[in-house]
Amino acid sequence: MNLTLKVWRQRNTGAQGQFETYEAKDVSPDMSFLEMLDVVNEGLIAVGRDPIAFDSDCREGICGMCSLVINGIAHGGHKGTATCQLHMRHFNDGETITIEPWRARAFPIIKDLVTNRAAFDRIIQAGGFVSVNTGGTPDGNALPVPKETSDRAMDAAACIGCGACVAACKNASAMLFVSAKVSHLSLLPQGKAEKDQRALDMVKQMDAEGFGNCTVTGSCEAVCPKEISLNFIAKMNRDYGMATLKGGGRGKKPQGAG
């Protein structure tokens, strides 16, 4: 396969960026998208040109680092697929592919396709943990959890924090990410002790980071590589509302709440 790539190049956060065109020749259909970029970069380095900067780590759809907007869609638009799992057989010989970074004020560009997603880390640090000392590893049956509840908690915990939900939302909302992180802890017994304060603190930090209002269009769910459900946003809104009614509300109504 021979492809034409239109790639966003930007030297640093303060520089003016622009698209540059590259040729990707003799691409194997069995390559992943990131392997294809590796080959293009090898060619650039061989002729003394600056390689395209992009994030990657596990390349197994687990770490959430592969943050690329491909042809206008986060991760390329294949259901339940992260960029590192996207294979070149999904493209056609001779096709032109446009590659951009996440576009959000809260995710400033570091270089080229690499963005700073430390805002997500700060949201988690604001309350996305369990501080109760649980002691040693308990027996698996010592604390019964209904299967439906454990399944929902696992569904929420599947979020890899890639930021595709933010990139897909026209308002750059982080509601899907935050709701998944709030929910996977609050659903289980160990996380219930801090459930109210966690919801308040994480929503407050989300707002402070400058993420936009939820559009309620479902674009976030559509591009999520782990198919996190919009139902978790509804759950977070309820948790936040209840925490506020109990008198713990130090923040405002979560963005996009009905």
C-alpha positions as CSV (number, residue, x, y, z in Angstrom):
1,M,0.0,0.0,0.0
2,N,1.1,3.5,-0.8
3,L,-0.5,6.3,1.3
4,T,-0.3,10.1,1.6
5,L,-0.2,11.5,5.1
6,K,-1.1,15.0,6.1
7,V,0.4,15.4,9.6
8,W,0.1,18.2,12.1
9,R,3.5,19.5,12.9
10,Q,4.1,21.9,15.8
11,R,7.5,22.5,17.3
12,N,6.3,23.4,20.8
13,T,3.3,24.7,22.8
14,G,3.8,28.3,21.8
15,A,4.7,27.7,18.1
16,Q,2.5,28.1,15.2
17,G,1.5,24.7,13.8
18,Q,0.7,23.5,10.3
19,F,0.0,20.4,8.3
20,E,2.9,18.8,6.4
21,T,2.6,16.1,3.7
22,Y,4.5,12.8,3.7
23,E,4.5,9.7,1.6
24,A,4.1,6.3,3.2
25,K,5.3,3.7,0.7
26,D,5.1,-0.1,0.7
27,V,2.9,-0.2,3.8
28,S,1.9,-3.7,4.9
29,P,-1.9,-4.1,5.5
30,D,-0.9,-6.0,8.6
31,M,0.9,-3.1,10.2
32,S,-0.7,-1.2,13.0
33,F,-1.2,2.5,12.5
34,L,1.7,3.3,14.9
35,E,4.0,0.8,13.2
36,M,3.3,2.7,10.0
37,L,4.3,5.9,11.6
38,D,7.4,4.3,12.9
39,V,8.4,3.3,9.3
40,V,7.7,6.9,8.1
41,N,9.9,8.2,10.9
42,E,12.7,5.9,10.0
43,G,12.7,7.3,6.5
44,L,12.7,10.9,7.9
45,I,15.6,10.2,10.2
46,A,17.5,8.6,7.4
47,V,17.5,11.8,5.4
48,G,18.2,14.0,8.5
49,R,14.7,15.3,9.0
50,D,12.9,15.7,12.3
51,P,10.7,12.6,13.0
52,I,7.0,13.0,13.8
53,A,6.5,13.1,17.6
54,F,3.6,10.9,18.8
55,D,2.7,9.2,22.1
56,S,2.8,5.4,22.5
57,D,3.6,2.8,25.1
58,C,1.9,-0.5,25.5
59,R,0.6,-0.8,21.9
60,E,-2.0,-3.2,23.3
61,G,-4.9,-0.8,23.8
62,I,-4.3,-0.6,27.6
63,C,-2.2,2.5,28.4
64,G,-4.3,5.1,26.6
65,M,-1.2,7.0,25.2
66,C,-2.0,6.6,21.5
67,S,-3.9,9.9,21.2
68,L,-4.5,10.6,17.5
69,V,-7.3,12.1,15.6
70,I,-7.4,10.2,12.3
71,N,-9.4,11.6,9.4
72,G,-11.3,13.8,11.9
73,I,-12.2,11.0,14.3
74,A,-10.5,10.1,17.6
75,H,-8.6,6.8,17.2
76,G,-9.8,6.5,13.6
77,G,-13.5,5.7,14.2
78,H,-13.4,1.8,14.5
79,K,-15.6,0.7,17.4
80,G,-13.8,-0.3,20.5
81,T,-10.4,0.2,18.9
82,A,-7.5,2.4,20.1
83,T,-5.1,3.8,17.6
84,C,-2.4,1.3,18.4
85,Q,-4.9,-1.5,17.6
86,L,-6.0,0.1,14.3
87,H,-4.5,-1.8,11.3
88,M,-3.7,-0.4,7.9
89,R,-6.0,-2.9,6.2
90,H,-8.8,-0.6,7.2
91,F,-7.4,2.0,4.7
92,N,-7.2,1.9,0.9
93,D,-4.2,2.0,-1.3
94,G,-3.6,5.5,-2.5
95,E,-5.7,7.0,0.3
96,T,-4.8,10.4,1.9
97,I,-4.9,10.2,5.7
98,T,-5.1,13.3,7.9
99,I,-3.5,13.0,11.4
100,E,-3.9,15.5,14.2
101,P,-3.5,15.7,18.0
102,W,-6.3,15.9,20.5
103,R,-7.8,19.5,20.3
104,A,-8.7,20.8,23.7
105,R,-7.6,23.8,25.8
106,A,-7.0,21.5,28.7
107,F,-4.7,19.3,26.6
108,P,-2.0,21.8,25.3
109,I,0.2,20.5,22.5
110,I,3.8,19.6,23.6
111,K,5.1,18.8,20.1
112,D,3.4,17.6,16.9
113,L,0.9,14.9,17.9
114,V,1.9,14.8,21.6
115,T,-0.4,16.6,24.1
116,N,-0.1,17.2,27.8
117,R,-2.9,15.3,29.5
118,A,-1.8,16.0,33.1
119,A,-5.2,17.5,33.7
120,F,-6.5,13.9,33.9
121,D,-3.9,13.1,36.5
122,R,-4.9,16.0,38.6
123,I,-8.5,15.0,38.5
124,I,-7.7,11.5,39.7
125,Q,-5.4,13.0,42.4
126,A,-8.3,15.2,43.6
127,G,-10.2,12.2,44.9
128,G,-10.0,9.1,42.6
129,F,-8.6,6.7,45.2
130,V,-9.6,4.8,48.3
131,S,-7.7,6.0,51.4
132,V,-9.2,3.5,53.9
133,N,-6.7,1.0,55.1
134,T,-8.0,-2.3,54.0
135,G,-5.3,-4.4,55.7
136,G,-4.0,-7.6,54.1
137,T,-5.6,-9.3,51.1
138,P,-9.0,-10.6,52.3
139,D,-10.6,-13.8,51.2
140,G,-12.5,-13.3,47.9
141,N,-15.8,-14.3,49.6
142,A,-15.4,-12.3,52.8
143,L,-17.1,-9.2,51.3
144,P,-19.9,-10.3,49.0
145,V,-20.6,-8.0,46.0
146,P,-23.5,-8.6,43.7
147,K,-22.4,-9.7,40.3
148,E,-24.3,-6.9,38.5
149,T,-22.5,-4.3,40.7
150,S,-19.1,-5.8,40.2
151,D,-19.7,-6.0,36.5
152,R,-20.6,-2.3,36.4
153,A,-17.6,-1.4,38.4
154,M,-15.4,-3.3,36.0
155,D,-17.0,-1.6,33.0
156,A,-16.2,1.8,34.5
157,A,-12.7,0.7,35.5
158,A,-11.9,-0.3,31.9
159,C,-11.4,3.4,31.1
160,I,-7.8,3.9,30.0
161,G,-7.8,7.7,30.3
162,C,-6.8,8.3,26.7
163,G,-8.9,11.4,26.3
164,A,-10.7,10.4,23.1
165,C,-14.0,11.5,24.8
166,V,-12.6,15.0,25.2
167,A,-11.2,15.1,21.6
168,A,-14.6,14.0,20.2
169,C,-16.7,16.5,22.2
170,K,-17.3,19.8,20.5
171,N,-17.1,21.4,23.9
172,A,-14.0,19.3,25.0
173,S,-15.9,17.9,28.0
174,A,-14.3,15.4,30.3
175,M,-17.6,14.1,31.8
176,L,-17.2,10.5,30.5
177,F,-13.7,10.1,31.9
178,V,-14.5,11.7,35.2
179,S,-17.8,9.7,35.6
180,A,-15.9,6.4,34.9
181,K,-13.3,7.2,37.5
182,V,-15.9,8.3,40.1
183,S,-18.2,5.3,39.4
184,H,-15.7,2.4,39.5
185,L,-14.8,3.3,43.1
186,S,-18.2,4.3,44.4
187,L,-19.9,1.2,43.2
188,L,-17.8,-1.1,45.4
189,P,-18.0,-1.3,49.2
190,Q,-14.4,-0.2,49.8
191,G,-15.1,3.1,47.9
192,K,-18.4,4.0,49.5
193,A,-16.9,5.7,52.6
194,E,-15.6,8.5,50.5
195,K,-18.2,8.4,47.7
196,D,-19.7,11.8,48.3
197,Q,-16.5,13.8,48.8
198,R,-14.8,12.0,45.9
199,A,-17.6,13.1,43.5
200,L,-17.4,16.7,44.8
201,D,-13.7,17.0,44.6
202,M,-13.2,15.4,41.2
203,V,-16.0,17.5,39.6
204,K,-14.5,20.6,41.1
205,Q,-11.1,19.8,39.7
206,M,-12.6,18.9,36.3
207,D,-14.2,22.4,36.2
208,A,-10.9,24.0,37.3
209,E,-9.0,22.4,34.5
210,G,-11.2,24.2,31.9
211,F,-13.0,21.3,30.3
212,G,-16.3,22.3,28.6
213,N,-19.9,21.5,29.1
214,C,-21.3,18.1,28.3
215,T,-23.1,18.2,25.0
216,V,-25.2,15.1,25.7
217,T,-24.7,14.0,22.0
218,G,-23.0,10.7,22.8
219,S,-19.9,11.5,20.7
220,C,-17.7,10.6,23.6
221,E,-19.2,7.1,24.0
222,A,-19.0,6.6,20.2
223,V,-15.2,7.0,20.0
224,C,-14.3,5.5,23.4
225,P,-12.0,2.5,22.7
226,K,-13.3,0.8,25.9
227,E,-16.9,1.6,25.1
228,I,-17.6,3.4,28.4
229,S,-21.4,4.0,28.7
230,L,-23.0,7.4,29.0
231,N,-25.0,5.9,31.9
232,F,-22.0,6.6,34.1
233,I,-22.4,10.3,33.4
234,A,-26.0,10.1,34.7
235,K,-24.7,8.2,37.7
236,M,-22.1,10.8,38.5
237,N,-24.7,13.5,38.2
238,R,-26.9,11.7,40.7
239,D,-23.9,11.1,43.1
240,Y,-22.9,14.7,42.9
241,G,-26.4,16.0,43.5
242,M,-26.9,13.8,46.5
243,A,-23.5,14.8,47.9
244,T,-24.5,18.4,47.5
245,L,-27.9,17.9,49.2
246,K,-26.1,16.2,52.2
247,G,-24.3,19.5,52.8
248,G,-20.9,18.6,51.4
249,G,-21.2,20.7,48.2
250,R,-18.3,23.0,48.0
251,G,-18.5,23.2,44.2
252,K,-21.1,23.9,41.7
253,K,-23.4,21.7,39.7
254,P,-21.4,19.4,37.4
255,Q,-21.1,20.7,33.9
256,G,-23.8,19.3,31.6
257,A,-26.0,18.0,34.4
258,G,-29.7,18.0,33.7
